Amino acid sequence: MLKRALFQVHWALGITAGLVLMVIGLTGALMSYEEEIMAGLSRKASAVAERPGPRLTVPQLVSRFYADHPGATLAALTVEADPARMAEVKYTIGGYDERALHFNYIDPYTGQLKGEKVGREFFGKVREIHRWLLLPDRGAGRLDLGPGRIATMTTALSLLFFLLSGIYLRWPRRPLDWRAWLRVEWAMTGRNFNRTLHAVIGTWVFPAYLLLVLTGLWWSFGDLKSWYRDAVSSVLTGHEYSQGDGDGGVTLPADLTRAWAGFTAVRPGGYDRVTIEIRVAGAPVRFRVLPTGALHDRAWDSVKVDPASGKVVEIEPYGFRKGAPMPLGEKIVANMLAIHRGGFFGWPGRIWLMVSSLLMPLFGITGLLLYFDRRRKKKALRAAGAEVPALALGGDGSFIVAHASQTRTAEGLARQTAAAFAASGVAVDLVAANRLDPAMLARARTLLFIASTYGDGEPPDTARRFVRECLEKDADLTGLSYAVLALGDREYPLFCRFGQAIDQWLAANGARQLFAAVEVDGSDPAALGQWRARLAAMGAESGAIAAEEARFEPWRLAERRLLNPGSPGGPVYHVALEPVAGTAHWAAGDIATVLPDPAGGGADLERAAGELVGALGVAHAPASAETATRPQAAHRDYSIASVPAMGRLEFIVRQVRHEDGRLGHGSGWLTERAAPGAEVSLRIKPNASFHTPEDDRRLILIGNGTGLAGLLAHVRHRAAGNAAPVWLLFGERSRAHDRLCGEELDAHVASGVVSRIDLAFSRDPADGRYVQDLVAEQAAGLREWVEGGAAIMVCGSLAGMAPAVDRALRAALSDEQVETLMDAGLYRRDVY
């Protein structure tokens, strides 16, 4: 995709050319007020002591200078209208040599030199850094380009690419809404705050940077002749660029009496400063006059006088050429440096470009932070196996540890198992179930399979291909020895069904069972201990397979709000928790494991687990039972509805009340028993199988009830990142009472984050539909979105909704397409 390719080039250039742009930006900002800075540093040298009598005239100053410095060559003299300010001379010793110029103050009363401007050498180096990074600016060949000029030219072109690609990458869904372009979300933190700074401030300074790069290229290809200057000049003026009078360097004559008299006859006053020079040999003396109140320091009038006769040969006010006002194009070409520095637009323009240049490091810093954050997250994903479904640990395929996991606990146990054997010197391969095939299994000699049962006896979505390619076919596995660790939950009638199916298939195809399948109910420590003991007996390093300690952190109940007063269903609450200390990181789709207050459940913890079937806001643990590191039946898992930029965890929880009036253990704690401000212990659990796909593609979000929590996190993630839009299909009971988070969803529709919403309300007489009915009705649109690359994400109840939506999707798309989407990670489910 074009957007993905542009993004890759954008960040790759950003971590290289971006560093150079930081330097160029800072030096450019410093040069914006070069004269003012040097004048401030040279205040003592430039101060003129009050004294009686008039100042020397220009002819007298020139004559006195030559008398005091007989070997000097005077190139230019600048005199100020203000009697309290020094005059300035530009000269060399001996013949004229631009590389050996001296810039000195000269006393307008005595003609004595008073020292050079402080900072001249410093700013000379700053200018060399800004223009060519202290590298040679000249080179061999026809183009006469040195490495320094090539480097800055390439960097300038990179900035142009950053500007254009950046605008494309952040183009909002509502481009006419100024807030989408210019509003910084100051409440954001971490990566999202860095991203909004990078994008929004980048939009603020876009015109300034575009101006800087287009004018900066004026000097990139050589000073006297450049195709860029010719091209720009041709567009603006209709002809190629002409240098004009040259850069000066002709010696001023010792006698300027007639020339000065001719000048003062036509310009007796009304100016701040006059610079006298001869730009071309044999040409008249040129007086560059900066009028009082001039727009910028290069908005000078020009008066040319014949030095021999004192005759004025040309008067050319600023903005005029040959007696006529310059067309805009001519004026732009003639003032390219003033435009580049911002002075062309007056003092607001100078400040605008100076501040924009100072902000250049902001983009380098935020870009690097975003880059390192992206690397850190990818590294974490690789460490957890999210990016690499098969991880070689030095094996040759004869010893395989396989895993089938929905919420990553089975995978974590598989990694511990593989690491334990690797630590004892056994060559082992760690392989995701979808990477297994009959030929790989036939070559293997030992297979340890850790498998989770998802939902009501189903395989995890990541094992669907394994079911099609292996479990539904026969294979010759007579040379294979195996063992199975099956994870499940006895609350479901088909307890550990998928693990049992794997065990039966392996035995039926000739594999030899090393020991009976170990079935784990929730996080049963006895069953897990049995598995570890069996592995140790096989030679695994026992210390490497110890169960991980769960780490729960304190959070504070910050907000609780009823979302559906008057609903025919159970009350649904918005619950928000804030960290007691520090910050937390999670991704849209992740889960929070909450430890309810033990006092609220008493001895009924085991009985209270039954609430999970009916509580739509409680997810994951009953569905897959991948909770091997937490106390059995003591925790509750909830889909996180918020994103890290919000600074807090938000849930949508349906309160469960049993027939005997007892509140559900988890939902009762969060929705009623926990007082505002109470501490709640929880840990955040990654749920990679329900994360947003890595690439930027449209999302089809389907769900019901409090499953909206998992879907809302993805909507909010898209809203913060200006990614492709989503389509939400959602079902609840009553439109009047159960339109959960309706105002926020309407705002996301208005902003373009959600391109459309389709709603179904099963208890409304005028509706009576369920979300699966919406899927069937919108089959044509769903096919169009999927064919356009959209991913499907389903969140909500396992009983009824999930299988019904799956059937409707298969009817709309075909079984083959749904399986293909699932294998590619583009059909993701989080049902409970």
N, C-alpha and C positions, 0 to 999 in steps of 0.2 A: 504494500500500500504506500501511496505517495506520502501520506502523513507520517507513517512510521519511518520511512527512509529519510525524510527531512529532519525528523527528531534525532535520528542517529547521527546525521551529519552535524546538526546544530550542537549537540553536546560534545561531539568529538572535536569540532573546531573550537568550541568554547573552552576546553581545558588546555588548548594550545595557544591559539591566537588571542583568546580571552585574557591571558596573562599580559601579553604585549599591549592590548587595548587598555588595561588598567594603567600601565606606565604612560601611554600616550595621553590618556584622559587626565591624569594628575599633572603631567607636565604642561598640557594645554591649558588647564585651569590656572596654573601658576603664571603662564605667559599672558593670560588675559589682562592682568594688571601689572605687567612688567614695568612700565614706565612709572606708575604710581609707587610701586614697591621700591624701585631704585631711588626715586626722588625722596621717599621717606627715609631710606637708609643713608642718603647723601645730604641730609638736611643741613649739617654743619658746613659741608663744603659748598653747598649751593646758596647759603645765606649771604646776602649783601648787607654790609654794615652801612648804616645811615651816615651820610656825609654831605657837606655843602657842595654846591656846584652841579652842573649838568653831567649826564653820562656822555661817554665818547660816542660819536656817531659811528655808523657802520664803516665808512671809509677809514676813520681814525683807528678803529679796532683792528681792521685788517692790516693797516700800515704798522701799528704798534706790534702786532703779532709777528710780522715778517722781520721787523727790526730786532725783536728779542730772540727770534729763532730763525737765523739766516739759512739754515739747512733744511727747513721744513717745507712741506707741500700742503697747502691748505685746500681741503676738498669741499668743505661746507662750513657755514657760520649760521647759527640760530640765535636770534635776539628776541627778548621778551618785551612786551609792552609794559609789564609790571616792573617798576624800577627796583623792587625789592628782590628780583630774581636774577640769577646769573645768566649770562649768555653761554653758549656752548660752541665748541669747535670740533671739527673732525679733520684729522691731519695725519700725515706720515712724515717720517724723517728720511730725507732724500727724495727719490722719485716716488710717484704714486704707486702704492701696492695695497690692494684691498685687504690682503691677509695680515697687513701690519698696521692697520688703522688704530689711532688713538682717539678716545672720546674724552674731552676735558671740559671742565667749567672754566670760563674766563671772566674776570672781573670787568663789568661794563664801565667802570669808572677809571681803572688803571691799565686794563689790557693784560694784567698778569694772570697766568694759569693758576688755577686753584685745586687741581687734582681731578682724578677721574671719577666718574659715577661709581658709587659703591654697588657691587653686584653685577657689573657688566660681564666679568668673566664667568661668574656663576650662571647667569642667564644664557651666556653663549653655550655653555655645556648643556643646559636644559633644552635649548633649541636644537642642539645636535642629537640629544636623546629623542626629542619629540619627532624630529624629521627623519633620522636614520639610525637611531639606537646606538650612536657612537661608532657605528660601522662605516667603512668607506662608502661614500655616496656616489662615487664615479667608478666606472669600470671600462673594460675594453669593448670594442665592437661598435656597431653602428648605433645601438640604442644608448650607449654610454651610461648604463645603469650599474651601479655598484650594489653589493649585498645589502647595505643599509637601506637604500632606496627601494630595492626589491622587497625587503622585509616589511617596510611600512606600507608599501603599495598593496602587498598581499593582505596585510592586516586590515587596511581600509576596505578592501573588497570583501573580506570576511565580515566586517561590521555591516556592510550592505546586505550580505546574505543573512546575518543574524536578524536584521530589521525586518526583512521581507518574510523570512521563514517564521520568525517569532510571531508576527501578526497573523500569518496563516495558521500556525499551530494553536494560537489562543483565540481564534475567531469565535465570538460567542454565538449562542443560538439565537439571541435577539440582538442583532448588530445595531439596531436603532436605539437601544436602551443605553444611555450614557453610563449608567451605573455599572453595567456589565463590563465596560471598558476601563472606567476611571476610579472605581471605588475600591479602596484597600480594606480588607476585612481584618481590622486590627485585633479582633478577638481570637483570631487563629493563632496556633502555636506550631512549633516544629516544622516539619516538611511543608505542610500546607501554608504556613505563614511565609516561609521562604519562597514558595512558589507564587503566592499572590504578590509579594514584593517584586519578584523577578518579572512577572507578567504585567502587573498594573503600572508599576513605576516605569517599566519599559515602554508602555503605551504613552505615559506622560512625556517622556523624553524622545519619543519616536521622531517628531518633526525636527528637534534639535540635532539628533544624531544623523538623520538623513541629510540635513543641511551641512553638517560638519564633514561627512564622508564625501559628498558630492563636490564640495569646495576643496577639501583636503587633497583629492585626487589631482587637483590643478597643478600641484607641485611634485607629484609622484613620478613623473616620467622625464624629468629634466626641466631646467628653468627656461631655456630659450626656445625649445621646439618640442612639441608634444602632440601626439595625435589626439589626446583627450582635450587639450586646449583648443586645438583646431576644430574638433567636433562640436564642443560646447559653444565656441564662438560662432561657428557656422549656423547652429540652431538659433542662437540668440540674436545674432547681428546680420547673418546672411553672408559673412565672409570669414576667412581664416583669421586666426589670432595674429595681431601685430604688436610687437613689444613696445613700440612708442619711442620715447626719447632715450632709452637706455638707462643704465643704473648709475650714472655719474662717474666721477673719477678724474675730471679735468680740473687742473689747478686754477683756483680763483686768482685773478690778477691782483697785483699789489695796490693798484689805484682803482677804486670803485666809486670815485667821486661823482662822475657823470651818471653812472648807472643808478646810484642811490638817489641822486637828484631827480632822475626821470621817474623812478618808482614812487618817491614821496609826492611827486606832483599829482599822480593819479590815485595814490592810496595814502593819504596823510595820517590815517588812523582807522579805528573801527576793527582792529584785529587784536588777537592775543599773542601771536607769535609769527615770526617771519624767518624762513630758512633761505639762505642765498647759496646758489650752486650753479655750476655749468655742467649740463648733463652730457653734451656732445662737443667734441673739438670744433672750434669755429662757430659755435652757436652763441646766441645771446645769453646774457646772465639771466637765470631764472629765479624769480622770487616766489616761493611757495608760501602763501598767506593763509593762516588759520583764522578765519573771522571769529569775532566775539559771538559766543552762542552756537558755534558750529555743532552739527549733529554728532560728529566723531572726529578723532584726531587725524584722520586722513581726508576730511572734507575740506580740502584747501582750494583757494583760488590760485590761479597762476598768472603772473605778470612777467613778460619777457622784455628785457631792455638791452639795446646795443651798448656795450661798455665803452666804445670809442666816442659815440655821439650823444649818448644819453637818451636816444629816441626810443619810445615805447613801441615795440613791434607787435605785441600781442597781449590782449587781456582776455582771459578765459575763466569766468566764474565756475565754481564747482557745479558739476552736472551739465556743463555746456561743452560743446566741441564745435569749432569753426563758427562761433557766433550763434549757434542754434542749440536748443535744449537736446540733450542726449535722449534717444529712445531708451526704454526700460532695459532692453537687452544690452545695449552699449554701456549703460550705467552699471549693470551687474558685472559685466566683464571688467570694466575699469575699477571696480571696487571689490574684487574677489577677496583680497586679504581682509578688508573691513567687514565683509559678510562673514568670513570664516571666524573672525574674532568676536562678532556680534555687534561691533560698534556701528555698523551700517544702520542698525535699528535703534540707535540711541543707547542711553544707559540701561534701559530695561533689557535690551538685547544682549548687552555685555554680561549682565548678571545672569540672564537666562542660560546662555551658553557656558558661562563659567560654572554655574551650579550643575548643569547637565554633565559637564566634563568631570566635575568632582564626584558625581554619582557613578561614573564608569566602574570603579572597583566594586560597587554594590552588586553589579551583575556578575562579575567574576566570582565574588565571594558566595553569593546565593547560588550561582550555578555550580560551584564546587561543592557546596553543602548538599545540594540536590543530587549531584553525581555520587558523592560518598555515601549518602543515605541510600541511594539506589543500589550501590555496590554492597552496602552492609545488608540490605534486605535480601538481595540475591544470594549473598554468602550464607545468610541464615536459612534461606530456603534450600540451598544446596546441602547445607549441613543436616537439615531435616529430611532431605530426600525429595523435596517437592519438585525440583527441577530435573532430577535424575532418577527415573523409575528403576533402573538397574544399576547397582553400585558394585563394581568389582573390587574385591578385597584380596586379590592375588590368586584367586582360584582358577581351576581349569575346567569348571563345569561339572566336576564329579561330586562336589558337596554344595548343595544349594539351600539357602534359607530364603523362603518365599513369604510374602505377606499380601493379604487382601484387606484393605483398611478403608473405612469411610472418613473417620475423624482423626486418623493418624496414630491412635494408640497401638493398634496391631503392628503398624510399621515401626513404632518406637520399640516395642518388644522384640521385633525381628532384628532390629539393629543391635540391641543389647545381646541378643543370641549370637548373631554373626560376630560381633566384637569379642565375645567370650571365647569362641573357638579360635578366632584369629590370634588372641592373646596367648593361647596355648600352642600355637604353631601350626594350626590346621589351615590349609588353603581353602577359603570359602568364598562363595559368591552370594551377594544379597540381591534378590530379584523381585520386582513387583509382579503380582499375579498376571497382569495383562501382558507381560513380556515372556511368559512361559508358553511353550508349545509342546506337543507330544514328542518331537524329535529331541528337544532339550532334556525332557524328563527321561527319555529312553537312554540318553548318554550318561545321565547322572547315576551315582551310586548311593548317595544319601540325600534325603529331602526332609527338611523341617519346615512345616507349613503353619504359619500363624494367621488365622482367618477370623474375621469379625462377621457376625450376622447382622444385617442392617434391616430395620423395619420389621415386618412380620415374616421372618424366615427368608428374606431376600439376600442375595449377594451384594456386597458394596458395589457402587457404580463403577469403581475402578477395576472390578473383576469381571465385568460383563463379557469382555472379549475372551477371557479364560474359560468362562462357562461355555461359550459357543465353540471355541476351538478345541477344548479339551474335555470338559465334563459331559458334553453331549455326544462325544465320539468314543470309540474304542481305541486302545493303544496297548502295545506290548511293553509292560513295565516289570518284567520278571527279574531284572537285575537291580531293581531299586529298593532300598530300605527307607522307611519314612516314619515320621511321627507328626501328629497334628495337635496344635493348641487352638481350641475353639473358644471364642469370646461371645457371650450372649447375655440374656436377661430372662430369668424365669417368670417375669411378669408376662411374657409373651408365650403363647402356646407352642410355637415352633422354636423352642429354646436351642440355640447353637445349631440351627438347621443347616446353615451353609458349611460350617466346619464338619458336621456329620456327613454331608454330601461329598465333600472332598475325601474324607476318610473312606467312605464306602466305595467311591470311584477308584481310588488307588488300590484298594484291596481287590476289587473285582477285576482289575486289569493286571494282576500278578505281582504287585508290589508287596514287600514284606513289612509288616508292622513292627517297628522297634519296640513300642510299648503302646498301651491303650491310649486313645485320644484323651487329652486333658481338657475338660470343659470348665470354663470360668464363668461363674454367675456374678455379673457386675465386676467388683474388684476383689473377689474372694481371695484373701491372702493364703489360705490353705492350698487352694488349687494352683496358684502361682508358685508357691513354695514347692509343690510337687513337681511342677515343670522344671524349676531350677535344679532340683535334686536329680531329676532324670538326665538333664544336660550335663551336670557335673559328673555323673556316672559314665557318660560318654567321653569324658575328657575335657570338657569346657572349663575355662578358668572361672571358678565360682565367684570370685570377687567382682568380676565384670558383669554379672547378671543380677546383681542385687536390685531390688525394686527402688525406684526413685522416691525420695521424700516429696510429698506435696507441699508447696509453699503458698500459703494463703496470706494476703495482705489486707490490712484494714482500710475500709472505705466508709464514708459517712453518707447516710440517707439525706439527700439535699432537697428532694421534691417528690411528692406523691400526688397524683391528680386523677380523679375518675374521668374516664374518657367517654363512657356510654351510659349516662344516667337514663333510667327508664327502659333499658334494653330488655327484650324477652329472654336474653341469654344471661350468663353470669357476668358480674361486673368486671370491667377491664380497666386496668390502671396504667398510667404513665408513671414509671419509677425512675428517678435519677439518683446516681451515686457519685460522689466526688472523692478523690483520693485523700487520705489523711496526710500523707507525706509523699513528695516526689511526683513524678508523672508516670503514665503507663502508655504502652504502645500496643496497638492492635490493628487489624485490617477489617474492612467490611466483610462480613460473613463469619467472623470469629464468635466465640462463645465465652460467657462468664460462668464459672462454676462457683455457686454460692453455698456457703455453710449456714443453714438457718440456725436460729437460736435453739439450742438443745432443750431449753426449758419449755419451749412451745410444743415439743413433740413427745417428751417424756419417754415412756417405754414403748410408744406406739410407732417408732421409726419404721420398723419393717412393714407394719400395716399401712403407714402413710405413703409408702411408695406407690400405692394404687392411684394416687391422684395424678400421676404423670400421664396416664392414658387420656385423661379428660382435660388437663390443663394445657391449652394450646400454646401458652407462652413458655412452657417447660420443654426443653428439647434434648435430643441427642442421647442422653444416658440410657433411657429405656429403649431407644431405637437400635443402638449398636453396642451398648454396654462397654464401650472402650474407655473404661475409667479405672485402669489397673493400678493407679497410684493414689487412690483416695479412699477414705473409710466407706465401707459399704452402706448404702441407703442413707448416708448422712448428708449428702450434697444434692444440689439441684442445678441443672445446666439451663442457661437462658441465652437466647439469641440477642446479640448486642445490636441496638438500633442506631447508635450514634457513631460518629467518626472521631478520631483523636483530636482534630482541630476544635471540637466542641469542649474539650477539657474534662469531660465526664462521661460515665457510662449511663446509657438510657435503655430501659427495657419496656416492653409492652406485656403486661402480665394479667392473665385471667385468674381471678380469685376462685379457688376450688373450695366447695363446702360439701362435706360428705352427708349421707342420709341421716346420720346421728347428730348433725349440726356442727361437727368438728371441722375446723378450717384445715385446708391442706397444709402440710408441713412447710414447704417452700413458699408457695404463693401466699399463705396466711401470714408468714413472717414478713414478707416484703410489702404486702398490701394492707396489713392491719396491725400486727403485733409490734413491729419495729417502730419506735417513736421517731419523729423528725429529729435528725441529728444523731441518731443511734449509729453505732459502728456495725458494719456488715463485713464479714470476712469472705473474701472471694479470691479467685485466681483467674487469669485470662488464659483461655485455651485456644491455640490456633486451630482453625478448621479450614485447611487449604482446599478441601474438596468443594467449599462453597465460596471461595474467593472469586473476585472478578477476574476474568481472563486477562493475561498480561497485556495483550495488544488492545488497541482502542477500537472496539467494535460495539455495535448497538446491542442492547440487552432487552430480552423479553422476560419480564418479571411476573410470575404467576403465584398466587397464594390465597390463603383464607385466614380469617380470625387473627390471632396474635402472631401468626406467621408474617404479618406485615412488618414486624420488627426486623427480621433478617433482610426483607426486601427494601425497607426504608433506609437501612445502612448503605445499600448500594446506590440508592437515589441520592443520598447526601454525599456520598463519595464522588459521584458524577458531578454534582453541583459544585463541589470544591475544585474539581480538576478540569472543568470545561471539556469533558470527553464527549463521546458520541451519546445521543439521547437514548431514552428507555421507553418501553411500552409496558404499562402496568395493567394486568388483568387480576381483579381482586373480588373475593366474595365474602359476604357477612350476612347477618340476619336481617336487620332493618335499616333502611336508608335514613329514617328519622333519628335513629339512636346510635347506629353502629358504623357510621362513616368515620372510622378512626383516623385521626390526624388529617381530617379533610381540608382544613385551611392551609396547612403546610403543603399538601399535595397540590392544591389549586395554585399555590404560589410557584411550585416547581413547573406546573404546566404553563403558567404565564411567562416564566423565564425561559422556557424551551428545554429545560432539563428532561422533563417528561413530555414526550411528543404526543401521547394520548393515554387516556385512562378508560378502561371498560370495567363497569361495576355490576355485580349481581347481588341481589338481596333475597335470600331464600324464603324468609317469612313474610315478605310483602305480598299481599294478594295480587297486586298489579304486576309483580315481577315473578317471584317463585323460582328463579333460576339459581344454579350453583356455578362456581367458577369454571368447572369442566364444560358447562353449557356455553360459556363465553368462548372457550377454546374451540368448540365445534362450530359456533357461529362465525368466528373470525378465521376459519381455516385458510381462506385465500390470502388474507393479509399476513398470517403467520408464515405461510409458504414463501411469500415474497420477502419477508424479513430474513428468514433463515437462508434462503438462496442468496441474499445480499450479505451474508456473513454474520448474522446476529447469533448470540448465544442465548440459551434458555436457562432460567434459574427458577426453581420451584421451592417454596417454603410454606409450611403449614402442617396440618394434621395428617398423620399416616392413615388413620381410619377414615375411609371414604374419599377424601380429597385427592391424596397422592396417587393411588391406583387409578382413580377415575380420570384425573388429568393426564396420566400417562397413556391411558387407552385413547383419550381424545386426541392427544398429540400424534399417536401412531396412526389413527384414522386420518388425521389431517396431512401428515407428512410421509407415512409409510414406516413399517417396522425397521426396514433397512436404514432409512435416513436417521431415525431416532437412535439406533445402535451406533451409527457412524458418529453422530453428534456426541454420544456418551463416550465413545472411545477417544474422541478428540478433546474431551474436556469442555465441550460446548453445551452439554445438557447436565446441569448440576442441581442436585436436590439436597434439601435440608428439612427432612420431615420427621415427625415424632408422634 
